[in-house]
Amino acid sequence: QVQLVESGGGLAQPGGSLRLSCAASGTSFSTYAMGWYRQPPGKQRELVALISSGTYTNVADSVKGRFTISRDNAKNTVSLQMNSLKPEDTAVYYCHARGANMYWGQGTQVTVSS
């Protein structure tokens, strides 16, 4: 069983930055592929970025060049650095772990508004 707890959401101005963190409990964190998804108001959940159990990363075209995903296996954390935020980045952001099973965090709200 893996529990995921997100933090770091909040209100940011357009052009600003936020850093989301996801703390994972349980063992074998390093073997899980980790990802960040988001669900904008009234829309479906979508993939934002993922990082493999190794060093492979991939980010959605909509955030490429602005968002960076990283992980620290020693601390069992995965982070999403979000720069140059836009109003359309407003969403609930979810941490996701994929291994033998899949797990979701509870989500953290990110609002980009002036």
C-alpha positions as CSV (number, residue, x, y, z in Angstrom):
1,Q,0.0,0.0,0.0
2,V,1.2,3.5,-0.9
3,Q,-0.1,6.7,0.4
4,L,0.5,9.9,-1.5
5,V,0.1,13.4,0.1
6,E,0.4,16.5,-2.1
7,S,1.4,19.9,-0.9
8,G,2.4,23.3,-2.3
9,G,-0.8,24.3,-4.1
10,G,-2.3,27.7,-3.8
11,L,-2.9,31.0,-5.6
12,A,-0.4,32.4,-8.0
13,Q,-0.4,35.3,-10.4
14,P,0.0,34.8,-14.1
15,G,3.7,34.5,-14.8
16,G,4.4,33.3,-11.3
17,S,5.7,30.0,-10.0
18,L,4.6,27.3,-7.6
19,R,6.3,24.1,-6.6
20,L,4.2,21.0,-5.8
21,S,5.5,18.2,-3.7
22,C,4.2,14.7,-3.2
23,A,5.3,12.6,-0.3
24,A,4.9,8.9,-0.6
25,S,4.7,6.4,2.3
26,G,5.5,2.8,2.1
27,T,8.4,0.9,0.6
28,S,9.7,0.4,-2.9
29,F,9.1,4.1,-3.9
30,S,12.1,3.9,-6.3
31,T,10.4,1.2,-8.3
32,Y,7.3,3.3,-9.0
33,A,6.8,5.5,-12.0
34,M,5.4,8.8,-10.7
35,G,3.3,11.3,-12.4
36,W,1.3,14.5,-12.0
37,Y,-2.2,14.9,-13.4
38,R,-4.6,17.8,-13.3
39,Q,-8.3,18.3,-13.6
40,P,-9.4,21.8,-14.6
41,P,-12.9,22.9,-13.6
42,G,-15.5,21.1,-15.7
43,K,-12.9,19.1,-17.6
44,Q,-11.4,15.6,-17.5
45,R,-8.3,14.7,-15.7
46,E,-5.2,15.0,-17.9
47,L,-1.5,14.0,-17.6
48,V,0.8,16.8,-16.9
49,A,4.2,15.1,-16.4
50,L,5.6,11.8,-15.6
51,I,9.0,10.4,-14.4
52,S,10.0,6.8,-14.7
53,S,11.7,4.7,-11.9
54,G,14.9,5.8,-13.7
55,T,15.5,9.2,-15.2
56,Y,13.1,9.3,-18.1
57,T,10.7,12.2,-18.0
58,N,7.9,13.4,-20.2
59,V,5.7,16.5,-20.0
60,A,2.5,17.5,-21.8
61,D,2.9,19.9,-24.7
62,S,0.8,22.4,-22.9
63,V,3.4,22.8,-20.1
64,K,6.6,22.0,-22.0
65,G,9.3,24.4,-21.2
66,R,7.5,25.7,-18.1
67,F,7.0,22.7,-15.8
68,T,9.7,20.3,-14.6
69,I,9.1,17.0,-12.8
70,S,11.8,15.5,-10.5
71,R,12.0,12.9,-7.8
72,D,14.1,12.2,-4.8
73,N,14.2,8.5,-4.0
74,A,16.0,9.1,-0.7
75,K,13.2,11.2,0.5
76,N,10.3,9.4,-1.2
77,T,9.2,12.5,-2.9
78,V,8.3,13.7,-6.4
79,S,8.0,17.4,-7.2
80,L,6.5,19.5,-10.0
81,Q,8.2,22.9,-10.5
82,M,5.7,25.2,-12.3
83,N,7.0,28.4,-13.8
84,S,5.4,31.0,-16.1
85,L,2.0,30.0,-14.8
86,K,-1.1,30.8,-16.9
87,P,-4.7,31.1,-16.0
88,E,-5.4,27.9,-17.9
89,D,-3.1,26.0,-15.5
90,T,-5.8,26.4,-12.9
91,A,-6.8,22.9,-11.8
92,V,-6.7,20.4,-9.0
93,Y,-3.3,18.6,-9.3
94,Y,-3.0,15.0,-8.4
95,C,0.0,12.9,-7.6
96,H,0.0,9.4,-9.1
97,A,2.1,6.3,-8.6
98,R,2.2,3.3,-10.9
99,G,3.8,0.1,-10.1
100,A,2.3,-3.3,-9.3
101,N,-0.8,-1.2,-8.4
102,M,-1.8,2.4,-9.0
103,Y,-2.3,5.0,-6.3
104,W,-3.6,8.6,-6.3
105,G,-3.2,11.5,-3.9
106,Q,-6.1,13.5,-2.6
107,G,-5.2,16.5,-4.9
108,T,-4.1,20.1,-4.3
109,Q,-5.7,23.1,-5.8
110,V,-3.7,25.5,-8.0
111,T,-5.3,28.7,-9.0
112,V,-3.7,31.2,-11.4
113,S,-5.3,34.5,-11.3
114,S,-4.5,38.2,-11.0
